[in-house]
Amino acid sequence: MFEAVQFIEVRAGADPQEFVLGEFQDEIDAVAAARTAKMEFIGTGSEAFAWWIVREDGAELANFIADSKSPREFVLDLTSGQLIEIWA
């Protein structure tokens, strides 16, 4: 199972609000849900900073990372431990 999660930092330095977008059998579906949530958030015009991750249930590392201030997206290369930029 994969979990898509949205974090919103309303004020700089404040603890972010965490919203689980859903749990998915497939990583592709979880990433699609995170991308949809990102587009919806950007469409609101909010000045808050938000980011989205996809992770396996119980994992501390994210498989997918994106944020509201950049069109860039990243995945974690488990063999090297490095973030790798992907092109959507």
Legacy VTK file of the C-alpha trace (Angstrom):
# vtk DataFile Version 3.0
C-alpha trace
ASCII
DATASET POLYDATA
POINTS 88 float
0.000 0.000 0.000
1.091 3.545 -0.765
-0.020 6.681 1.031
-0.312 10.132 -0.598
0.042 12.959 1.930
-0.287 16.749 1.677
1.417 19.127 4.107
0.489 22.813 4.353
2.561 25.374 6.244
0.218 28.311 6.737
2.863 30.507 8.424
6.626 30.239 8.095
7.992 28.307 11.028
4.595 26.949 12.089
4.002 23.224 12.298
2.538 22.053 8.993
-0.959 20.649 8.737
-0.881 17.062 7.472
-3.674 15.609 5.328
-3.697 12.011 4.138
-5.070 12.116 0.595
-5.618 8.385 0.480
-4.103 4.930 0.495
-3.526 3.187 -2.811
-2.572 -0.304 -3.941
-0.411 1.149 -6.692
2.325 3.783 -6.428
1.247 5.271 -9.774
-2.243 5.975 -8.427
-0.799 7.547 -5.270
1.447 9.858 -7.325
-1.523 10.797 -9.530
-3.534 11.728 -6.414
-0.648 13.867 -5.115
-0.307 15.635 -8.479
-4.051 16.309 -8.598
-3.977 17.741 -5.070
-1.022 19.944 -6.045
-2.846 21.353 -9.068
-5.972 21.999 -6.979
-3.920 23.758 -4.285
-2.085 25.928 -6.810
-5.452 26.802 -8.354
-6.604 28.321 -5.056
-3.903 31.001 -5.243
-2.954 30.381 -1.620
0.251 31.985 -0.379
0.840 29.088 2.020
3.677 26.679 1.294
2.579 23.117 0.622
4.239 19.890 -0.333
3.168 16.396 -1.275
4.764 13.034 -0.715
4.022 9.431 -1.558
5.393 6.757 0.742
4.843 3.125 1.462
2.808 2.391 4.591
5.035 2.692 7.630
8.005 4.122 5.707
9.961 7.131 6.889
11.289 7.879 3.401
9.168 9.297 0.602
9.047 7.702 -2.842
7.794 10.948 -4.474
8.173 14.604 -3.426
6.766 17.833 -4.930
6.042 21.324 -3.577
3.820 24.294 -4.365
6.631 26.720 -5.212
8.227 24.664 -7.977
7.173 22.538 -10.955
10.003 20.112 -10.127
9.265 16.615 -8.789
11.633 14.116 -7.221
11.834 10.413 -6.465
14.134 8.691 -4.013
16.722 6.364 -5.526
16.850 3.610 -2.917
20.169 2.298 -4.235
21.996 5.598 -3.662
19.739 7.371 -1.149
19.673 10.442 -3.403
16.736 12.452 -4.667
16.432 12.268 -8.443
14.468 14.878 -10.389
11.782 13.475 -12.691
10.007 15.100 -15.588
6.231 14.741 -15.519
LINES 1 89
88 0 1 2 3 4 5 6 7 8 9 10 11 12 13 14 15 16 17 18 19 20 21 22 23 24 25 26 27 28 29 30 31 32 33 34 35 36 37 38 39 40 41 42 43 44 45 46 47 48 49 50 51 52 53 54 55 56 57 58 59 60 61 62 63 64 65 66 67 68 69 70 71 72 73 74 75 76 77 78 79 80 81 82 83 84 85 86 87
